[in-house]
Amino acid sequence: MRLLLLGTEGCHLCEEAQEIVAACVNEIAPETQIELIDIAEQPEWQPDYAIKIPVLLEPESRRELGWPFDYAQAASFLQQFD
């Protein structure tokens, strides 16, 4: 499975989200690939996500988990795609 973590450099919330998602992936879904997307460098993502980041996005279904989220919520989100 492939998920996108949308954020931007220097965003402390994005860094916190990355730590939560990494912990979930390591423990629950180690086959999952997380791609970090810096929306500051991707203008096509900005209209939808500039004020919503960090966001964990499953690109095929377009299902997303928006901030704030904790470990349990991220784990539940990951398990939806097993």
Phi, psi and omega in degrees: 000149179235129176236152177251136172248109183271130180195205176203157181294140177085004180266111183294329176293322178295321178295320178296316178299319179298319178296317179297312182296318179298318179297317179297313181299315181300321185268328189251318188220067185298344178279352183284136175257130177252121177256122179275125179246117176271105185292343176294335180260000183232086184305332181292338179272340188297317182302322184271334191234358186304322181257008182251349187294150000281150179223132173262125189232132171264110192294330183288315181270344185066017175286142184222154174240113182266157178289143005273144172217154179247185182302313183298319179292319178295319179297316178298320178297314180299319184291342177295339187251013177289000000 
